[in-house]
Amino acid sequence: MSLANFVKEKRKAVNLTQPELAEKAGVGLRFVRELEQGKQTLRLDKVNQVLRLFGYEAGAVLVNKEHEL
């Protein structure tokens, strides 16, 4: 599942509109719209402001141990 779909599903599950989510997360409405549309370049700190409302946080995840330094 994409981050965009994850956020949209979580928002709808708690019956929030995009403007309500933006206000509660302390981000702009444009940011929420871009997040839910899957924009590729978003600030991670702002993404986490939104995700924290649902008890989640995004971060770096090791996907291949061969690339480990």
LUMNUMAR-951112 format. One line per field, with one value per atom (N, C-alpha, C): atom name; residue in three letters; x, y, z. Coordinates in Angstrom, 3 decimals, decimal comma. Layout:
BEGIN
atom	[CA;...]
type	[ALA;...]
c1	[X;...]
c2	[Y;...]
c3	[Z;...]
% end
This chain:
BEGIN
atom	[N;CA;C;N;CA;C;N;CA;C;N;CA;C;N;CA;C;N;CA;C;N;CA;C;N;CA;C;N;CA;C;N;CA;C;N;CA;C;N;CA;C;N;CA;C;N;CA;C;N;CA;C;N;CA;C;N;CA;C;N;CA;C;N;CA;C;N;CA;C;N;CA;C;N;CA;C;N;CA;C;N;CA;C;N;CA;C;N;CA;C;N;CA;C;N;CA;C;N;CA;C;N;CA;C;N;CA;C;N;CA;C;N;CA;C;N;CA;C;N;CA;C;N;CA;C;N;CA;C;N;CA;C;N;CA;C;N;CA;C;N;CA;C;N;CA;C;N;CA;C;N;CA;C;N;CA;C;N;CA;C;N;CA;C;N;CA;C;N;CA;C;N;CA;C;N;CA;C;N;CA;C;N;CA;C;N;CA;C;N;CA;C;N;CA;C;N;CA;C;N;CA;C;N;CA;C;N;CA;C;N;CA;C;N;CA;C;N;CA;C;N;CA;C;N;CA;C;N;CA;C;N;CA;C;N;CA;C;N;CA;C]
type	[MET;MET;MET;SER;SER;SER;LEU;LEU;LEU;ALA;ALA;ALA;ASN;ASN;ASN;PHE;PHE;PHE;VAL;VAL;VAL;LYS;LYS;LYS;GLU;GLU;GLU;LYS;LYS;LYS;ARG;ARG;ARG;LYS;LYS;LYS;ALA;ALA;ALA;VAL;VAL;VAL;ASN;ASN;ASN;LEU;LEU;LEU;THR;THR;THR;GLN;GLN;GLN;PRO;PRO;PRO;GLU;GLU;GLU;LEU;LEU;LEU;ALA;ALA;ALA;GLU;GLU;GLU;LYS;LYS;LYS;ALA;ALA;ALA;GLY;GLY;GLY;VAL;VAL;VAL;GLY;GLY;GLY;LEU;LEU;LEU;ARG;ARG;ARG;PHE;PHE;PHE;VAL;VAL;VAL;ARG;ARG;ARG;GLU;GLU;GLU;LEU;LEU;LEU;GLU;GLU;GLU;GLN;GLN;GLN;GLY;GLY;GLY;LYS;LYS;LYS;GLN;GLN;GLN;THR;THR;THR;LEU;LEU;LEU;ARG;ARG;ARG;LEU;LEU;LEU;ASP;ASP;ASP;LYS;LYS;LYS;VAL;VAL;VAL;ASN;ASN;ASN;GLN;GLN;GLN;VAL;VAL;VAL;LEU;LEU;LEU;ARG;ARG;ARG;LEU;LEU;LEU;PHE;PHE;PHE;GLY;GLY;GLY;TYR;TYR;TYR;GLU;GLU;GLU;ALA;ALA;ALA;GLY;GLY;GLY;ALA;ALA;ALA;VAL;VAL;VAL;LEU;LEU;LEU;VAL;VAL;VAL;ASN;ASN;ASN;LYS;LYS;LYS;GLU;GLU;GLU;HIS;HIS;HIS;GLU;GLU;GLU;LEU;LEU;LEU]
c1	[0,859;0,000;0,902;0,545;1,322;1,052;1,976;1,797;0,551;0,343;-0,827;-2,122;-2,229;-3,445;-3,581;-2,455;-2,470;-3,055;-2,552;-3,024;-4,500;-4,887;-6,276;-7,212;-6,818;-7,657;-7,760;-6,646;-6,668;-7,537;-7,413;-8,209;-9,697;-10,056;-11,472;-12,005;-11,147;-11,570;-11,972;-11,386;-11,733;-12,631;-13,179;-14,149;-13,635;-12,421;-11,870;-11,845;-12,106;-11,927;-10,450;-10,028;-8,654;-8,368;-9,264;-8,995;-8,897;-9,724;-9,673;-8,356;-7,919;-6,649;-5,495;-5,506;-4,449;-4,392;-5,543;-5,587;-5,078;-5,548;-5,139;-3,650;-3,099;-1,687;-0,774;-1,335;-0,528;0,228;-0,368;0,217;-0,811;-0,391;-1,304;-2,184;-3,326;-4,244;-3,568;-2,794;-2,084;-1,161;-0,486;0,393;-0,393;-1,537;-2,355;-2,804;-3,236;-3,670;-2,531;-1,348;-0,197;0,219;0,148;0,466;-0,482;-1,770;-2,758;-2,746;-2,164;-2,044;-0,737;0,094;1,320;2,491;2,528;3,662;4,954;5,938;7,188;8,122;8,023;8,944;8,179;8,165;7,512;8,476;8,360;9,222;8,831;9,817;9,572;9,050;9,519;9,038;7,544;7,089;5,660;4,848;5,412;4,735;4,526;5,553;5,447;4,472;4,315;3,295;1,914;1,661;0,371;0,276;1,306;1,270;1,126;1,718;1,636;0,197;-0,670;-2,078;-2,689;-2,138;-2,656;-1,764;-0,740;0,135;1,264;1,651;2,709;3,782;4,912;5,991;6,754;7,203;8,001;9,469;10,315;11,748;12,521;13,822;14,691;14,568;14,499;14,397;15,445;16,251;17,256;16,574;16,787;16,136;17,089;18,405;19,369;20,647;20,967;22,120;23,433;23,467;24,696;25,092;24,112;24,388;24,716;24,734;25,022;26,484;26,744;28,114;28,790]
c2	[-1,179;0,000;1,239;2,197;3,435;4,301;5,199;6,150;6,997;7,405;8,219;7,501;6,244;5,478;5,210;4,968;4,728;5,920;7,107;8,319;8,557;8,396;8,625;7,655;6,374;5,389;5,686;6,051;6,372;7,603;8,606;9,833;9,519;8,733;8,404;7,520;6,655;5,756;6,524;7,708;8,521;9,703;9,631;10,628;12,063;12,255;13,600;14,036;15,296;15,859;16,235;16,516;16,965;18,247;19,245;20,451;20,157;19,261;18,908;18,221;17,316;16,629;17,624;18,538;19,548;20,365;20,779;21,586;20,798;19,567;18,755;18,416;18,234;17,876;19,091;20,272;21,480;21,670;21,172;21,345;22,031;22,460;23,127;22,152;22,651;21,834;21,364;22,245;21,865;20,681;20,665;19,549;18,247;18,263;17,052;16,576;17,488;17,104;16,477;17,086;16,541;15,189;15,030;13,754;12,661;12,948;11,957;11,705;12,622;12,423;11,719;11,451;10,698;11,503;12,793;13,619;12,990;12,924;12,234;13,010;14,323;15,132;15,890;15,309;15,925;15,907;16,881;16,928;15,828;15,027;13,902;14,357;15,493;15,962;16,268;16,821;17,117;15,843;14,904;13,606;12,983;13,034;12,449;13,202;14,495;15,235;14,643;14,301;13,712;12,281;11,488;10,085;9,911;10,813;10,701;10,769;11,443;11,489;10,093;9,196;7,828;6,828;7,337;6,462;5,849;6,483;5,961;7,016;6,556;7,450;6,802;7,605;7,116;7,353;6,478;6,641;5,713;5,743;4,903;3,440;2,575;1,138;0,440;-0,404;-1,146;-2,194;-2,140;-3,076;-4,121;-3,877;-4,821;-4,721;-5,776;-5,733;-5,573;-5,845;-5,676;-4,216;-3,305;-1,878;-1,256;-2,077;-1,578;-1,149;0,010;0,517;0,023]
c3	[0,000;0,000;0,000;-0,793;-0,857;0,372;0,643;1,742;1,503;0,254;-0,091;0,271;-0,120;0,190;1,679;2,346;3,785;4,527;4,211;4,892;4,576;3,332;2,942;3,669;3,737;4,433;5,920;6,541;7,976;8,233;7,374;7,536;7,434;6,425;6,234;7,353;7,903;8,985;10,232;10,429;11,595;11,215;10,016;9,536;9,576;9,059;8,961;7,500;7,271;5,939;5,795;4,583;4,395;5,180;5,142;5,946;7,446;7,951;9,373;9,723;8,850;9,078;9,073;8,121;8,040;9,330;9,810;11,036;12,234;12,402;13,551;13,517;12,310;12,179;12,190;12,007;11,988;10,685;9,601;8,267;7,382;6,223;5,312;4,549;4,116;3,320;2,042;1,410;0,178;0,438;1,593;1,931;2,021;2,697;2,833;1,457;0,625;-0,721;-1,509;-1,454;-2,167;-1,603;-0,299;0,342;-0,147;-0,146;-0,563;-2,074;-2,826;-4,271;-4,639;-3,651;-3,889;-4,407;-4,099;-4,532;-4,029;-4,892;-4,584;-3,671;-3,656;-2,856;-1,775;-0,595;0,560;1,732;2,596;3,783;4,761;5,148;6,045;7,401;7,902;9,202;9,145;8,033;7,904;7,685;6,926;6,758;8,126;8,966;10,302;11,199;11,002;11,763;11,489;10,241;9,870;10,395;10,168;10,578;12,086;12,867;14,332;14,844;14,118;14,537;14,567;13,753;13,659;14,381;15,092;15,855;15,040;13,945;13,075;12,848;12,317;11,939;10,791;9,838;8,717;9,006;8,490;8,680;7,770;7,900;7,082;7,506;6,499;6,740;5,877;6,462;5,736;4,862;3,561;2,645;2,104;2,172;1,632;2,459;3,195;4,092;3,347;2,042;1,266;1,160;1,291;1,206;2,560;3,592;4,932;5,024;5,635;5,754;6,998]
% end
